[in-house]
Amino acid sequence: MTIELANGEAQLAALAVLSQQTRELMDAVVLTDVDETEIAAVTAELVALTERLRAVRRDTALPHEFAPDGTFRHLGNAVTGACNPHALPLEVERSPEGGSRADVNFRPAHEGPPAGVHGGVSAMILDHLLGDAVAASGRGGVTGTLTIRYRQRVPYGERVVATANVTRSEGRKTWADGSIALPDGTPLVEATGLFVTPEMWMRPVEPGQQPAPVNGPPPTRGATPAQ
Ligand SMILES: CCCCCCCC/C=C\CCCCCCCC(=O)SCCNC(=O)CCNC(=O)[C@H](O)C(C)(C)COP(=O)(O)OP(=O)(O)OC[C@H]1O[C@@H](n2cnc3c(N)ncnc32)[C@H](O)[C@@H]1OP(=O)(O)O
């Protein structure tokens, strides 16, 4: 017996495959050494393909939403979105003890310094991972400040490990630390960040209670995002 996906889910699954192929295209563009005639021919094909995709389009990226299985997802996210070719995509795991981690495989498309990952790309990954650790603690918020220390060049083409943990919380403010390190633990980039839960994400205050943050933006379908 096979279980059919709903129409919308089938379209999203196809979009995830297209996004992955587009990442491979981006890598191929970065590394190609074919001659200019071939480059022009491929470009012409891409122009035609771009127009086919634009035939029917949304105004914004895919939203924060609940999947059919009830989990919270953001397929259009610039860092984690399976349906966004800009995303690595980062696959974040949350520890039951708190904290978030992800194996990261940077690619040549992320180059900044010679044979190294662009500092802004590393900062983007750490922004997300620190934010995820904060959300996992039940205090979802947006980045207020992010401080980065670049200790060593980050290589691409090999696995590195990003981790983040919440360090403290005070009212709507939550602080987290994190790093990108070699698999043996050698730190390459370290980050500390302050995340602020927007006022509108706070639960209404009952008489006699302290305001408490909900884990994310106000729900649109009658529930709060899963942690
Ligand atoms: C994207 C979120 C998705 C959520 C989904 C939830 C599910 C989880 C799933 C998956 C994890 C996702 C993980 C995402 C990670 C990536 C996050 C990003 O990249 S976010 C984009 C970049 N950041 C912005 O765009 C913020 C823009 N700024 C603002 O919206 C406001 O300025 C904001 C909310 C930060 C503050 O606005 P106010 O009106 O609430 O500010 P006031 O009431 O003055 O401040 C409250 C307290 O915070 C301090 N504060 C405010 N901003 C600060 C700042 N920039 N630096 C330091 N302190 C700040 C203030 O001093 C004040 O502290 P005192 O209560 O007085 O002690």
The ligand as a Gaussian input file, in Angstrom:
#p B3LYP/6-31G(d) Opt

LIG

0 1
 C       13.461000      34.736000      12.365000
 C       12.657000      34.294000      13.494000
 C       11.802000      33.071000      13.284000
 C       11.145000      32.588000      14.516000
 C       10.603000      31.213000      14.414000
 C       10.437000      30.560000      15.739000
 C       10.548000      29.062000      15.687000
 C       11.968000      28.609000      15.890000
 C       12.506000      27.787000      14.804000
 C       13.781000      27.900000      14.388000
 C       14.774000      28.852000      14.957000
 C       14.976000      30.032000      14.132000
 C       16.237000      30.748000      14.507000
 C       16.335000      32.046000      13.767000
 C       17.682000      32.657000      13.912000
 C       17.874000      33.831000      13.025000
 C       17.358000      35.074000      13.667000
 C       17.499000      36.295000      12.808000
 O       18.368000      36.404000      11.995000
 S       16.349000      37.513000      13.089000
 C       16.786000      38.748000      11.896000
 C       17.730000      39.773000      12.426000
 N       17.168000      40.534000      13.529000
 C       16.155000      41.399000      13.339000
 O       15.652000      41.603000      12.259000
 C       15.682000      42.159000      14.558000
 C       15.229000      43.540000      14.213000
 N       15.006000      44.290000      15.431000
 C       13.824000      44.240000      16.079000
 O       12.864000      43.603000      15.649000
 C       13.761000      45.005000      17.356000
 O       14.746000      45.982000      17.418000
 C       13.896000      44.082000      18.615000
 C       12.750000      43.047000      18.669000
 C       15.265000      43.367000      18.640000
 C       13.811000      44.945000      19.853000
 O       12.646000      45.719000      19.701000
 P       11.784000      46.112000      20.978000
 O       10.803000      47.154000      20.580000
 O       11.247000      44.874000      21.592000
 O       12.909000      46.800000      21.829000
 P       12.977000      47.256000      23.302000
 O       11.659000      47.103000      24.012000
 O       13.595000      48.597000      23.254000
 O       14.039000      46.220000      23.912000
 C       13.770000      45.189000      24.827000
 C       15.071000      44.918000      25.539000
 O       16.048000      44.398000      24.602000
 C       17.181000      45.297000      24.516000
 N       17.576000      45.386000      23.119000
 C       16.784000      45.612000      22.086000
 N       17.467000      45.578000      20.945000
 C       18.749000      45.339000      21.271000
 C       19.926000      45.165000      20.518000
 N       19.933000      45.257000      19.199000
 N       21.064000      44.891000      21.190000
 C       21.076000      44.793000      22.535000
 N       19.960000      44.955000      23.306000
 C       18.823000      45.207000      22.675000
 C       16.694000      46.625000      25.074000
 O       17.756000      47.374000      25.599000
 C       15.712000      46.174000      26.133000
 O       16.432000      45.782000      27.257000
 P       15.931000      46.174000      28.717000
 O       14.561000      45.520000      28.890000
 O       15.853000      47.673000      28.727000
 O       16.975000      45.623000      29.663000

